[in-house]
Amino acid sequence: MIVEERIYVLHTHASMKEYLNIYSTEGLPVQKEILGGFLGYFTTEIGVQNQLVHLWAYDDLEERRKRREKLAEQPAWQSCLLKIRPMIMTMENRILIPTAFSPLPGSVLGAST
C-alpha cells in the first residue's frame, strides 16, 4: 500500500470557502468514485496559510497511475478543474509508504473501483 499526499497552497486572493465548496460538491464525488482510498482532506491552522492537504491510498503506483488516468478522462472532473485551478498557487505531491504499525483502516483500499 502507498499513500499519496497532495499539498496545495491557494493564492491569497482566493477564497478558501469557495474552493472547498466547489471541490466538495463537484470534485470530491468524482474523485472518490474513481480513485477510491480517500483518507482525508485538511486545511492548516498553524504554519503555511491557505494550505490544503489531502491523502489518498492505493495498492501501488500502477493502480494510482490507472485511476488518475481514468479520472483525467472524466468531463465532470475537468469542469471542476477549470474552476479550482486558477485558485491554486502551488501544488506538491509525495508518495508515502506506511510502516507496518501505521494505524490505517484495512477497508480504505478497494472502496471503489
C-alpha positions in Angstrom: 0.0 0.0 0.0 1.1 3.6 -0.7 -0.4 6.9 0.4 -0.3 9.9 -1.8 -0.1 13.2 0.0 -1.1 16.2 -2.1 -0.4 19.7 -0.8 -1.9 22.8 -2.4 -1.5 26.4 -1.4 -4.2 28.8 -2.6 -3.5 32.4 -3.8 -4.1 35.0 -1.1 -6.9 36.4 -3.2 -8.7 33.0 -3.5 -11.5 32.2 -1.1 -10.9 29.0 0.9 -14.6 28.8 1.5 -15.4 29.0 -2.2 -12.6 26.5 -3.2 -13.9 24.0 -0.6 -17.5 24.4 -1.7 -16.6 23.8 -5.4 -14.3 20.9 -4.6 -16.6 19.2 -2.1 -19.7 19.3 -4.3 -18.1 18.8 -7.8 -14.6 17.4 -7.5 -14.6 15.1 -4.5 -17.6 12.9 -5.5 -15.9 12.1 -8.9 -12.5 11.5 -7.2 -14.0 9.2 -4.5 -15.8 7.2 -7.2 -12.7 6.7 -9.4 -9.7 6.9 -7.1 -11.2 5.2 -4.0 -8.9 5.1 -1.0 -9.9 8.6 0.3 -8.2 9.1 3.7 -8.9 12.8 4.3 -8.8 16.5 3.3 -7.4 19.0 5.7 -6.7 22.8 6.0 -3.9 24.2 8.1 -4.5 26.3 11.1 -0.9 26.9 12.1 2.0 27.1 9.6 1.6 27.7 5.9 -1.6 29.6 5.4 -4.2 28.9 2.6 -2.8 25.4 2.5 -4.8 22.2 1.8 -3.5 18.7 2.3 -5.3 15.6 1.1 -4.4 11.9 1.4 -5.3 9.0 -1.0 -4.4 5.3 -0.5 -3.6 3.0 -3.4 -2.3 -0.6 -3.6 0.7 0.5 -5.6 2.0 3.1 -8.1 0.5 1.3 -11.1 -3.0 1.3 -9.5 -2.5 5.1 -8.8 -1.5 5.7 -12.4 -4.5 3.8 -13.9 -7.0 5.5 -11.6 -5.6 9.0 -12.1 -5.6 8.4 -15.9 -9.3 7.4 -15.7 -10.0 10.5 -13.6 -8.4 12.8 -16.1 -10.8 11.5 -18.8 -13.9 12.5 -16.8 -15.7 15.6 -18.1 -17.1 16.4 -14.6 -13.5 16.4 -13.2 -12.3 18.6 -16.0 -15.1 21.0 -15.3 -14.2 21.2 -11.7 -10.5 21.8 -12.5 -11.4 24.8 -14.7 -12.9 26.4 -11.6 -10.4 25.5 -8.9 -7.0 25.5 -10.7 -6.9 29.3 -11.0 -7.2 29.5 -7.2 -4.2 27.3 -6.7 -0.7 28.9 -6.4 1.4 25.8 -5.7 0.9 22.1 -5.9 3.1 19.3 -4.4 2.6 15.6 -4.0 4.5 12.9 -2.3 4.2 9.1 -2.2 4.3 7.8 1.4 5.0 4.2 2.4 3.2 3.4 5.7 5.1 1.5 8.3 3.8 -1.9 9.5 2.5 -0.2 12.6 0.7 2.7 11.0 -3.0 2.7 12.1 -4.6 2.8 8.7 -8.0 1.2 8.3 -8.0 -2.0 6.3 -11.1 -1.1 4.4 -9.5 2.0 2.8 -8.3 0.2 -0.3 -10.7 -1.1 -2.8 -13.5 1.1 -1.5 -14.3 1.9 -5.1 -13.1 0.5 -8.4 
